[in-house]
Each structure stands twice: as structure tokens, then as C-alpha cells.
Amino acid sequence: MALQASPFPNEFVACLHAVGWALILPCFWSLDQLIAVCKSTTLEQTQRQEQECYLHPLKVFFGFILFFILFLVTAPLAFLGFLLWAPLQACRRPFCYHREIPSTAERETHRGFELVGKASFGFATANLCLLPEGLARFNNLGNTQHRAATIGQHIVQGICRPHIRIFIDSPSSCGTLSPSNSILPTANSSTYGSTDRQAQPPVGSYSDSAEGHVSIPKSKSSDGVVCEPCEDTQQSFAETPSHLFNSNQNSNQQDKTGHRSAPRALLSQGLRQQGNPPWEVSTLFPANVDILCLEEVFDKRAAKKLTEVLKPVFGHILYDVGVYACQPPCRCSSFKFFNSGLFLASRFPVLEAQYHWFPNSLGEDALAAKGLLSVKVLIGKNQKQKKVVGYFNCTHLHAPEGEGEVRCEQLNMVTKWIGDFQAVNGRPDEEVAFDVLCGDLNFDNCSPDDTLEQNHCLFEDYRDPCRAGPGKEKPWVIGTLLEQPTLYEDDISTPEKLQRTLESEELRKQYISPPVPAYGRPLVYPEADQPWIGRRIDYILYRESSISKRCKTEIEEVTFITQLAGLTDHIPVGLRLNVSMDTDNADE
């Protein structure tokens, strides 16, 4: 059964809720702007150095008075709206659902299993810090609404490009190919995702609306560069709306003829021989992401702007995820002012979705309904015409440092809730292709303060491609939490500069948050002969024990993404999995 778009059982209740929120919004906005006018980001402080010194104090003084008066005037209306809004939360489903009607039914399915018994799936996660304007500024980020629209455009720009992989397998070749000197020809294509693979031209070529078929044979240069044309590039440009291509280019991705530059090479640096997957520090989101998980999309208007920008690419979007008001209903023990901040966008139809909130949150985290969102998506059919599905779970754990017991209890809940969701919604006539868990877990694998979480049994069940063991990262891993006061420094001000900074261990130390020491103990980091990595708190994990026995999973690539430089304080992460299905014994 398809999910309903409205989170309310009928239109009457939805209208009552809209009226209640409309009465609350002016007061909420006034309070938000009152806080924002008094809190500046470091970027604004730098820009003010070029202005007359008296302008900012005047702005703060008169702005504070104006918004405080508006707050007082609208407070009575907000109180009436609250009396109408709060009781309705008891009958609200904990998410809104948007479905974009596809042009054809096949655009929502993956033909890989049906045609050849194997397919590739891309996932990405990012913490966006899209809080209300006043609160976002405490994280040194402002302009929430503008950032939301810009972030959405950047994501579309990245994922709507051809998926071309370039490996450097020689241990002596530690660098990458830049877009300007790539050995691959550029492609004027913006097709997206694996949902269009039914229209593939012959292997070894891909469609280009301006130049016809261009052959990209597999080749190897003298310095160890291996070029592989991927099947993701073999798609027709005509199937994608032209406005996506035109609106997603900028001066850094175009040459004089308007063609995109080819992506940089994947950085294997000789580590593939040691069992490490190909990895990349990329200035763009990975091409053909199938499911996108975003955290800290707390602001409702920002969530709607993201939905508007992403819906031509991701036909199924869950937003405004979480609960509000008294939870459990009719009890005042915990009042939720904000939702969970989770936002999920999928190319595949969502068959089932379930959300749970964490009842053990403490302090300021208890004001938000952080929790777990689990979905079951329909991928398509296999060669035996059995349904192929996937499970995707996203979460955002307790944030304050030094409270590992709270996070461990939440990890216990996550493990149980995922198991219950799959037990209830699993069907014997379905094949499960993937089971992925991602999100901002708010602990890393190098801080002595996070030892409890690092040893949690979750990591015995789900595999972390970046983890060598409890408390030890693989040598190529990069931390994902940026130091907030340095967000607008020149070294990380653009995607290209942030990319170069992350690839330099010495520069990383200045901008990636360092590990958190255990209380009362000096921090010794890194250990001898180990690289400086920093805090990696954004994860994409996958599990093989819960997928079909006939499926085999292989990591194709891990990506650290710099495209959102200056727009968030986290480094987004991408993961691509290759899944092959043994169809010889499909009837067993």
C-alpha cells in the first residue's frame, strides 16, 4: 500500500493543524529573528570590518526592539494556536511524504537484477545544521533558508552527472587527476541514477546529446592510472529534464563549450592491495545516489525548500520526521519543540516506513525528537520475477560529549527497532538486496571518551568500511566534523580548497575537530606511525547477514564530499555497493 502524503488521518484534522501553526508562526519567527539579530557568524564579523563601526550596534539595537515588540504582539495569537496545535500531535503520523509521479513506471525500478542479476546502489549522508536562523548561528552558520536552497542545488548538481570512475592503483602514484587534466573526454549528460538503465547503448559507449556516441575503452597509462567506463554513464540525456542540466552548472564545472569536467580520480594510493576499498575526496556528490539521508533539517521551511529542489531527482521524500508536543501524548514529562531533523530522499518507491523517538535524551537534546527512521523500498524484480527490496535506516544520536552511556542505550534501541521493523515487514517471497544504517552518531572511532560506543555490538552486526577495529580507523579515513570557528577560513572556503586541505594531513589538523580525551587523562594522538584523522561522526554502515543468501555485496567506493564547503559544519559521506545475485538457485 502506498504511503499517504498527509501525516493526518483526514483533511479536516490537517486544516485544523495548519490553522494552529499559522497562528504560532509569527511569534515563532519574531523570536527567531530576535535571537539572530544579536548573534553574528564569523563571516559577518569579517565583512563588518569594511563597514562603518557604528552601523552594526544600531542594527542590533533597533532590530532587537522591533522583533521584541512583534513577539509581544503576536504572543496571544500564538497561545491560541498552541491550544489548537498541541492536542493534534497525538493523531499525527511522524513524517510527511512527498511522491513525484514518474513519467514511466520503469523509472522507479532498477532493471539490474532483472536483466543481469547484479546492480550498483549509491548512498549518501550529510548533517546540514538547518536549524531556525537564531539557533543555527550558535553553530556559526546563518541564512538557513538560503543555505537550504543552495544545498539542494549543489546535491542535484553532483548526482546528476555521469558516473565515471578513475583509479590510481600504482603505489607510487599518490596524486589524483584534476578536472582540468583528466584523460577522459567530457560528457554533456545529466541523467541520474540507476533507474534509467533499461535504455543503455552498447557497452563501451554512452549517449551525448551534442556529440553522439563516444567510445571510452578501458586503458592503463604508464603511471598506473586505470580508466573504467561505468554502466552508469551509459544513459540517454534525452530522458532527463533539460532544466536540471542547465541549472546545475557553474564556472568550475564548465569549459568554454559548456561541457562538464570529468571527476577526479579515486584515491587508492596502493591501499587496494591491502584490502581497502577505493576512496575519494570529491568536490561533488557521487553520481547516481539512490538514497540520500540528511540530518538536522529541523526547520520546516528549509525542509520544504529542499523537497522542491530534490523532487525532480528523488521521487520519494520523507521530511518533517519526528513527533512534537508532549511525548508520550497526554504526559508532560517530555515536550518536543523540534522534530528529529531527519530527511530521507529515495529514487525507489517507499513500501513501508516507521519512526521511533529516543525516550532517554537529556539536556538540550531532549527538546528535539531524535530517533530512528526505518524504510523498506521497492527496487524491482529479479530474473525469476520475484520482488527485490532494500532496507534503509537513518538516525541521529545524542550529541553532548562525555555521555556515552546515553548513546549506547540509544544504539541498543536502534538495533532492536531495526530488527522488529524487518521482522514485521519482511515477506518470504521477497529478495533483500541491501540493509544500510547511516546518520550522525555523534561519536568517533578515535576518541578515548567514546570507548563505550566504539565497542558496541552494533559493529559486530553492521560493517563500517572505514573502521579497522574498536578505536582504530583505517589509514585513509578522514574526519567529518569541522571546527566551527574556522568554517570561513580561506583554506576551506570552497569545495576545491576544502578538498586540498583534507588531502593534507598537516592542514587537516587545523580544521577537523580533534579527538576528545577521557576525563582526567592526557590525550596522546595519533599513535606512533599512525596518520592524523580527527573525529569521524558521520557513518554509512551496511549489513550482509540480513540480506538474501543469494546476494553478495562488494564495496565499490567510499567518498568524502567537500561540495558543501561553507554551508555546513560536517563533511558529507558517500558509499556505493555492488550487489550480485546468484539466480541459479533462485527457487530454493
Residue pairs with C-beta under 8 A, 6 or more apart in sequence:
2 99
2 349
3 97
3 99
3 350
3 353
4 93
4 97
5 96
5 97
5 98
5 99
6 14
6 96
7 92
7 93
7 94
7 95
7 96
7 97
7 320
8 14
8 17
8 88
8 91
8 92
8 93
9 91
13 88
13 91
16 84
16 88
17 85
17 88
17 92
19 81
19 84
20 81
20 82
20 83
20 84
20 85
20 86
20 88
21 81
21 85
22 81
23 77
23 78
23 80
23 81
23 82
23 84
23 85
24 77
24 78
24 81
24 82
24 85
26 70
26 74
26 77
26 78
27 71
27 74
27 75
27 77
27 78
28 78
28 132
30 67
30 68
30 70
30 71
30 74
31 67
31 71
31 134
32 132
32 133
32 134
32 135
33 63
33 67
33 133
33 134
34 63
34 64
34 67
34 68
34 71
34 134
35 133
35 134
35 135
35 137
36 133
36 134
36 137
36 142
37 59
37 60
37 63
37 64
37 67
38 60
38 64
39 134
39 137
39 138
40 48
40 56
40 137
41 137
41 140
41 141
41 142
41 487
41 488
42 140
42 485
42 487
42 488
43 142
43 487
43 488
44 142
46 488
48 55
48 56
85 325
86 324
86 325
86 326
87 325
89 323
89 324
89 325
89 326
89 329
90 325
90 329
90 330
92 323
92 324
94 321
94 322
94 323
94 355
94 357
94 369
95 318
95 319
95 320
95 321
95 322
95 353
95 355
95 373
96 318
96 319
96 320
97 316
97 317
97 318
97 350
97 353
98 307
98 311
98 316
98 317
98 319
99 315
99 316
99 317
99 349
100 311
100 312
100 314
100 315
100 316
101 315
102 108
102 315
106 195
106 198
107 195
107 196
107 315
108 195
108 315
108 347
108 348
108 349
108 378
109 195
109 348
109 378
109 379
109 380
109 381
110 119
110 121
110 194
110 195
110 197
110 348
110 379
110 380
110 388
111 197
111 198
111 380
112 118
112 119
112 120
112 194
112 197
112 380
113 119
113 379
113 380
113 381
113 382
113 383
113 388
113 431
113 433
113 581
114 380
114 381
114 382
114 383
114 385
115 197
115 198
115 383
117 382
117 383
117 580
117 581
117 582
117 583
118 578
118 579
118 580
118 581
119 194
119 379
119 433
119 578
119 579
120 194
120 231
120 232
120 288
120 556
120 576
120 577
120 578
120 579
121 194
121 290
121 291
121 390
121 433
121 434
121 576
121 577
121 579
122 159
122 194
122 286
122 287
122 288
122 289
122 290
122 291
122 574
122 575
122 576
123 289
123 290
123 291
123 292
123 293
123 392
123 436
123 438
123 540
123 574
123 575
123 576
123 577
124 159
124 285
124 286
124 289
124 291
124 292
124 293
124 540
124 559
124 561
124 572
124 573
124 574
124 575
125 292
125 293
125 294
125 295
125 394
125 438
125 439
125 440
125 538
125 539
125 540
125 572
125 573
126 292
126 293
126 294
126 295
126 538
126 561
126 564
126 568
126 570
126 572
126 573
127 294
127 295
127 296
127 396
127 440
127 538
127 568
127 569
127 570
128 147
128 148
128 151
128 294
128 295
128 296
128 297
128 564
128 567
128 568
128 570
129 136
129 139
129 141
129 296
129 568
129 569
129 570
130 136
130 144
130 147
130 148
130 151
130 296
130 297
130 298
130 299
130 302
130 303
130 306
130 341
131 139
131 144
131 296
131 298
131 299
132 144
132 298
132 299
133 142
133 143
133 144
133 145
136 142
136 144
139 484
139 569
140 484
140 485
140 487
140 488
140 569
141 147
141 487
141 567
141 568
141 569
144 299
144 302
145 299
145 301
145 302
145 305
147 302
147 567
147 568
148 297
148 299
148 301
148 302
148 303
148 305
148 306
149 305
149 306
149 309
150 567
151 306
151 564
151 567
151 568
152 305
152 306
152 308
152 309
152 310
153 247
153 248
153 309
154 285
154 563
154 564
154 567
155 285
155 292
155 309
155 310
155 563
156 244
156 247
156 248
156 309
156 310
156 312
156 313
157 248
157 249
157 250
157 253
157 284
157 285
157 563
158 284
158 285
158 286
158 287
158 561
158 563
159 192
159 193
159 285
159 286
159 287
159 288
159 289
159 313
160 190
160 191
160 192
160 240
160 244
160 245
160 248
160 287
160 313
161 187
161 189
161 190
161 260
161 263
161 284
161 287
162 187
162 189
162 191
162 206
162 232
162 233
162 235
162 287
163 230
163 232
163 233
163 286
163 287
163 288
164 184
164 187
164 216
164 229
164 230
164 233
164 262
164 263
164 287
165 228
165 230
165 266
165 278
165 556
165 557
166 177
166 182
166 183
166 184
166 225
166 226
166 227
166 228
166 262
166 263
166 264
166 265
166 266
167 225
167 226
167 227
167 228
167 265
167 266
167 268
167 272
167 278
168 174
168 175
168 176
168 177
168 224
168 225
168 226
168 265
168 266
168 267
168 268
168 269
169 224
169 226
169 268
169 270
169 272
170 223
170 224
170 225
170 270
171 269
171 270
171 273
172 223
172 224
172 270
173 223
173 224
173 225
173 269
174 267
174 269
174 270
176 264
176 265
176 267
176 503
177 183
177 225
177 262
177 264
177 265
178 264
179 252
179 253
179 261
179 262
179 263
179 264
180 261
182 261
182 262
182 263
182 264
183 221
183 225
183 227
184 216
184 227
184 262
185 214
185 216
185 262
186 255
186 259
186 260
186 261
186 262
187 206
187 208
187 214
187 233
187 259
187 260
187 262
188 208
188 209
188 210
188 211
188 237
188 245
188 258
188 259
188 260
189 206
189 207
189 208
189 209
189 233
189 235
189 237
189 240
189 245
189 260
190 237
190 240
190 244
190 245
190 248
191 235
191 236
191 237
191 239
191 240
192 240
192 244
192 287
192 288
192 313
192 347
193 288
193 289
193 290
193 313
193 347
194 232
194 288
194 290
194 347
195 347
195 348
196 235
196 236
196 239
196 240
197 231
197 232
197 234
197 235
199 235
199 236
199 239
200 231
200 234
200 235
201 207
201 213
201 234
201 236
203 229
203 231
203 234
204 215
204 216
204 217
204 229
205 213
205 214
205 215
205 216
205 234
206 213
206 214
206 216
206 229
206 233
206 234
206 235
207 213
207 234
207 235
207 236
207 237
207 238
208 214
208 237
209 237
209 238
216 227
216 229
216 233
217 229
218 226
218 227
218 228
218 229
219 226
219 227
220 226
220 227
225 265
232 287
232 288
237 245
241 312
244 312
244 313
249 258
249 260
252 261
252 283
252 495
252 496
253 260
253 261
253 284
254 260
254 261
255 261
263 282
263 284
263 287
264 280
264 281
264 282
264 283
264 499
265 280
266 278
266 279
266 280
266 557
267 278
267 279
267 280
267 281
267 476
267 503
268 276
268 278
268 279
269 476
271 475
271 476
272 278
276 474
276 476
277 465
277 555
277 556
277 557
277 558
278 556
278 557
278 558
279 476
279 557
279 558
279 559
279 560
280 557
280 558
280 559
280 560
281 478
281 499
281 502
281 503
281 559
281 560
281 562
282 499
282 559
282 560
282 561
282 562
282 563
282 574
283 495
283 496
283 498
283 499
283 561
283 562
283 563
284 495
284 561
284 563
285 561
285 563
285 572
285 574
286 557
286 559
286 561
286 574
286 576
289 574
290 346
290 347
290 348
291 344
291 345
291 346
291 347
291 348
291 377
291 392
291 436
292 310
292 314
292 344
292 345
292 346
293 342
293 343
293 344
293 392
293 394
293 438
293 439
294 306
294 342
294 343
294 344
294 345
295 341
295 342
295 343
295 394
295 396
295 439
295 440
296 341
296 396
296 440
297 303
297 306
297 319
297 341
297 342
297 343
298 338
298 339
298 341
298 368
300 320
303 319
303 320
303 343
304 319
306 319
306 343
307 317
307 319
310 317
310 345
311 317
313 345
313 347
314 345
314 346
314 347
315 346
315 347
315 349
316 345
316 346
316 347
316 348
316 349
316 350
316 377
317 343
317 344
317 345
317 346
318 342
318 343
318 344
318 345
318 350
318 353
318 373
318 375
319 343
319 344
320 339
321 339
321 340
321 341
321 342
321 343
321 344
321 355
321 373
322 336
322 338
322 339
322 340
322 341
322 342
322 355
322 357
322 368
322 369
322 370
322 371
323 336
323 339
323 355
323 357
323 369
324 336
324 337
324 339
324 369
325 335
325 336
326 332
326 333
326 334
326 335
326 336
327 334
327 335
327 336
327 357
327 359
327 369
334 359
334 361
334 366
335 367
336 357
336 367
336 368
336 369
337 367
337 368
338 367
338 368
338 369
339 368
339 369
340 355
340 357
340 368
340 369
340 370
340 371
340 373
340 396
341 368
341 370
341 396
342 355
342 371
342 373
342 394
342 395
342 396
342 439
344 373
344 375
344 392
344 394
346 375
346 377
346 392
348 377
348 378
348 379
348 390
349 377
349 378
350 375
350 376
350 377
351 375
351 376
351 377
351 378
351 389
351 425
352 375
352 376
352 421
352 425
353 373
353 374
353 375
353 376
354 373
354 374
354 375
354 417
354 421
355 371
355 372
355 373
355 374
356 371
356 372
356 413
356 417
357 369
357 370
357 371
358 370
358 371
358 372
358 397
358 398
358 410
358 413
360 398
360 406
360 409
360 410
361 368
361 370
361 398
361 406
362 398
362 400
362 403
362 406
363 400
364 400
365 398
365 399
365 400
370 395
370 396
370 397
370 398
371 395
371 396
372 393
372 394
372 395
372 413
372 414
372 417
372 418
373 393
373 394
373 395
374 391
374 392
374 393
374 417
374 418
374 421
375 391
375 392
375 393
376 389
376 390
376 391
376 421
376 422
376 425
377 389
377 390
377 391
377 392
378 387
378 388
378 389
379 388
379 389
379 390
379 433
380 387
380 388
381 387
381 388
382 388
382 431
382 581
382 583
382 586
383 583
383 586
384 583
384 586
384 587
386 429
386 430
386 431
386 586
387 427
387 429
387 430
387 431
388 430
388 431
388 432
388 433
388 581
389 430
389 431
389 432
389 433
390 432
390 433
390 434
390 435
390 436
391 418
391 421
391 422
391 432
391 434
391 435
391 436
391 546
392 434
392 436
392 438
393 414
393 418
393 421
393 435
393 436
393 437
393 438
394 437
394 438
394 439
395 410
395 414
395 437
395 439
395 441
396 439
396 440
396 442
397 407
397 410
397 411
397 439
397 440
397 441
397 442
397 443
398 406
398 407
398 410
398 442
399 442
401 449
401 516
402 449
402 516
402 519
404 443
404 449
404 450
404 451
404 452
404 453
405 452
407 441
407 442
407 443
407 452
407 453
408 452
408 453
408 456
411 453
411 456
411 458
414 437
414 458
415 457
415 458
415 461
418 437
422 435
422 546
426 432
431 548
431 550
431 551
431 581
432 546
432 547
432 548
432 551
433 547
433 548
433 551
433 579
433 581
434 542
434 547
434 553
434 577
434 579
435 542
435 543
435 544
435 546
435 547
436 540
436 541
436 542
436 543
436 575
436 577
437 462
437 539
437 540
437 541
437 542
437 543
438 538
438 539
438 540
438 541
438 573
438 575
439 538
439 539
440 537
440 538
440 570
441 453
441 537
441 538
441 539
442 537
443 450
443 453
443 454
443 537
444 450
444 479
444 481
444 515
444 516
444 534
444 535
444 536
444 537
445 454
445 464
445 466
445 467
445 470
445 471
445 472
445 473
445 536
446 471
446 472
446 473
446 515
446 525
446 526
446 533
446 534
446 535
446 536
447 515
447 516
447 517
447 535
448 471
448 515
448 516
448 517
448 518
448 521
448 523
449 515
449 516
449 517
449 518
449 519
450 516
451 470
451 471
451 518
454 470
454 471
455 470
458 541
459 467
459 470
459 541
461 543
461 545
462 541
462 542
462 543
463 541
463 542
463 543
463 544
464 539
464 541
465 540
465 542
465 555
465 558
465 575
466 473
466 474
466 477
466 536
466 539
466 558
467 473
467 474
468 474
473 533
473 536
475 530
475 531
477 533
477 536
478 502
478 508
478 512
478 533
478 534
478 536
478 560
478 571
479 508
479 512
479 513
479 533
479 534
479 535
479 536
479 571
480 535
480 536
480 537
480 538
480 560
480 570
480 571
480 572
480 573
481 512
481 513
481 534
481 535
481 536
481 537
481 538
481 569
481 570
481 571
482 492
482 511
482 512
482 513
482 569
482 570
482 571
483 510
483 511
483 512
483 513
484 569
486 492
486 510
486 511
487 566
487 569
488 566
489 511
490 497
491 497
491 498
491 500
491 501
491 507
491 510
491 511
492 498
492 501
492 511
492 565
492 566
493 565
493 566
494 565
494 566
495 562
495 563
495 564
495 565
496 562
497 565
498 562
498 565
499 562
500 507
501 507
501 508
501 510
501 511
502 508
502 512
502 560
502 562
502 571
505 531
505 532
508 532
508 533
508 534
509 532
509 534
512 533
512 534
512 535
513 534
513 535
514 523
514 525
514 534
514 535
515 523
515 525
515 534
515 535
516 535
517 523
525 532
526 532
526 533
537 570
538 570
538 571
538 572
538 573
539 573
540 573
540 574
540 575
542 553
542 575
542 577
544 553
547 553
547 579
548 581
550 581
550 582
550 583
550 585
550 586
551 579
551 580
551 581
551 582
552 579
552 580
552 581
552 582
553 577
553 578
553 579
554 577
554 578
554 579
554 580
555 575
555 576
555 577
555 578
556 576
556 577
556 578
557 574
557 575
557 576
558 573
558 574
558 575
559 573
559 574
559 575
559 576
560 571
560 572
560 573
560 574
561 571
561 572
561 573
561 574
562 571
563 572
564 572
